[in-house]
């Protein structure tokens, strides 16, 4: 324990000395060097995030810790604190503004998604019931829903006669994800549904879809999705960007499941965990972007 503390201390001292030497030689602060040395995307934004988080100046750390709302004022404050001449470095302010918007936007997105997840599906709420009916109409446009409580729900992969019980873990977020996929990429969603009816490799579409909401949610919560979002979304990511990630995850899980050729549905946990590890491995590549350019084979 003592040697670990000593190592951390000397590593911190070395880092401070290194920054001072580089600044002396180049005449630029660390934030300036990052903006000048990296192109827009995950590499640049994550380095800016790390620099602000580890700054010895409380004003800079608070930008990250408190998730400031007025980002323009925060950027102007950084420029003032660091004494940066924006006339000789005109690209710095726009670069820092973009990065801080992405960083703070990610934190806000985590909060917004968590709010949706905690919003439990309630059959007593008319808007919740209308959303559920909308999902049916999108997935089964040629088949009328006979009644609210019915075995028909099993056709799109709910476990029982009342789908409300399947949303327990992910709340209204799981339903909104399913609807977004069905509405935005209807052919792809119905294509995946057809795969779920496979005589040998079939699975419960809606239940698996809610499981994929959980997968995407945990990737967002632990920061793994920063790679994709910092690369793909120029400014502040929104809930729609999370829905897009979900569509990518569900569509690609379907392909992964079929490629695995599982013995039966009892292998779901193993395949899901293996698929999640693949997503995490992909996102360790700093250039990764999840693109929803779905190819539907016959």
N, C-alpha and C positions, 0 to 999 in steps of 0.2 A: 504493500500500500504506500509506504514512504517513498520507494523508488518511482512508483507511478506518478506520485505528486511532483517529485523532482523533475521527472521527464516532461510532464505537462508544463511546469513552470519555465524550464529552459527553452522548450519549444515556443512558448509564448514570447519570451524575451528575444529569441532569435527572429521570430516573425516581425516583431516591432523594429528591431535593428535593421532587418532586411528592407522593410518598407521605408525607413528613414534614409538608408543609403540610396535606394532607387529614386526616391523623391529628390534627393540632393543632386543626383546625377542627371535626371531627366527634367527636373523643374515641374513635374506633374504629380498631383495627388493620385492615390490609388484609384479612386472613382474615375478620374480623367483617363487613366491608362486603360481601364477596363472598357470604357466607352470607345476609345480610339483603337483598341487592339482586337476587339471581337465584333463580329457582325450581329445583327439583331437575332434574338432567339434564346433558347434555353441556356446556352453557355454564358452569354452576356448577362442575362437577367439573374441567373443563380449566383454569379460572381458579385453582382451589385448587391444582391440580397445578403450574401455572406459578409461583404464589407460593411454594410450598414449594421448588421446584427452584432458584429464583433468590434465595432468602433468604440474607442475610449470616450467618445463624446456622447453624453446622454441624449442630446437633441437628435442625433442621427439614429441612435438605437430605438428611440421612441417611434420613429416612422414605421418600423417593423413591429415593435411590441404593441403599440396602441392602434395600429391600422388606421392611420390618419384619413380623414374624410376630404379635407381640402388639399389635394395633391399638388396643385400649382404652388400654394403657399409653402408646402413642405420642400419642394424642389428649390424655390427661391431661398429658403432658409439654409439649405445645404450649400448653395452657391455663396451665400453671405458668410456662413461659418467657415467655409474652406477658403474664402478669399479668391475665388476663381474669376478670372476676367473672361466674360463670355464674348467679348469682342475679339479676343485672340483665339478663342475656342468656341465658335458659334454652334458646333454640332453637339456640344456637351449637354446643354439644357434639354433639347428634344429627346436625346438618348436617355437621360436620367428620368425624364418625365414618363416615357414609355415603360421603362423598367419598373418604376415605382407603381404605375397604374396596374401593371401585370401582377406585381407582388401583393398589393393591397386588394386587387380584384379577386385574386385567388382566395385570400382569407375570407372575403365577403361571400364568395361562391360556396365555400365550405359551410358557412353559417346558413345560407339560403337553402342549400340542399338538406342540411340537418333539420331545418324547420319543416320542410316537406315530409321528411321521413318520420318525424314525430307527430305529424298530423294523421291520426288513425282513421282508417276507412270506417264510416258510420252509415249504416243502411237508412238511418233516420234523416240523413241530410240529402235533400233533393239534388244538390249539385254533384254529390258523390255518385248517386244512383244514375244520374244522367251521363256522367263520365263512363260508368261501367257499360251502360247501354251503347254508348258511342263506340267503345272498343268492340263490342259484338258486331255492330253494323259495319265497321271497317274491316273486320276479319272475315265476316260471313255475310256479305252484301246481298246474296241471293237467297238467304235462309232467314225468315222472320223468327224472332225470339218469341216462343209461345207464351211464356210467363216468366216472372222474376226468379222464382225458385224452380229450377228444372235441371234434369240430367243433360240438357243440351250444352251446358257450360263445359262439360267434359270434352266436347268437340274441339274447343280451343285450349284445352289443357288445364282446366281448373280441377281440383281434387274432388270436390263435392257438388251438391246441387246449389249451394250458395257460395259464390266466389268471395264474399266479404271475409270469410275466415282465412283465406290464403294471403291476405295483405298484412297480417299481423306484424311481421318483422320490419318491413320497409314502408308501411303506411301508404299514404296517397302517392308517395314518390314512385312506388312500384307500378301503380296504375298509370300514372302520367308517362312513365318511360314506355310502357307497352303501347299506349295511345300514340305517342310521338313516333315511334317506329312504324306503326300501322298507318299513320296519316302521312308521314313524310316520305316513307319508302314502302308504299303499300304492296307493290309487286314482290319486293324482297321479303317483307313480313309474311305474306301469304305463301311464298316459296318455302320459307323456313317452317311455317306451319305444316305444309305438305310433308316435309321431311320428318316432322314429329309423329306423323301417322305411319311411318315405315313399319312394315310387319315384323322386322327383326330388331331394328335399332331405334324404334320409336320411343318418345318421351312425352311428358306433359308440358306442352308449349308454354302456357301461362306461368306455371309453377317454376319452370326453368328460367323463364324470363325474369321473374321476381328474384331468383337466385343471382342472375346476372346483374340486377340492380344492386344487390349486396356486394358483388365483386367490384363493380365500378365505384360504389360508395366508399369502400375501404381503400381503393387506390387513390381516391380523392382525399380522404381523411388523413392518410399518412404521408401525403405530399408526393407520391409516386407520379401522379398525373401532371405534375408541374412540367415535366419534359415535353409532353404533347401540347399542353396549353400555352406554355411560354413560346413554343415554336410556331404554333398554329394561330393563336389569337393575338392580334397586334396590340390591343389595349386591354380592357378589363373583361375577363371571361364572364359569361352569364349562365343561367340554368340551361338555356338552349344548347350551349356548348357541352354541358354535361350530358344532355339528351343525345347529342351527336356521338359522344364517346360510348354511351350505352348501346346505340344502334350498331356501332362497330363491334362491340364486345359480344352482343347477342348473335349477330350474323356469323361472326368468326367462331364462336363457340359451337354453333350448329355444324360448321364444317369440321371443326376439330373433333367433335363427338363422333361423327360418321367415319372420319379417318381412323379413329381409335378402335372402331369395331368392337364396342363393349359386349360382354356376354349377355348382360341384361341391365335394367335400370338400377340394380343394386350397386353397380360400378360408378354411379353418378358422382359420388364424393371424390373418388380417386381421379376421375377424368377432370372434374371441375378444379381440383387443387393443382393438377398438372397444367391445365390451361391458364390458371391464374399465374403460376410461376413463369409460364411463357410470356405473358403480358408484362410481368415485372422485368424479365430479362430483356425484352424489347425496349422497355422504357429506360433501361440503364444505358442504352445508346443515346447520347445527348442530341442526336439529330432526328430522333423518331417523331413521326406524325401519324396518327391514326386517321386514315382517309376512308370515307364511306363511298368508295367507288365499287359498288357491289356487282359482281358478275354472276348471273343466274344461269346455271347449266340446265340442260333439258333433263 
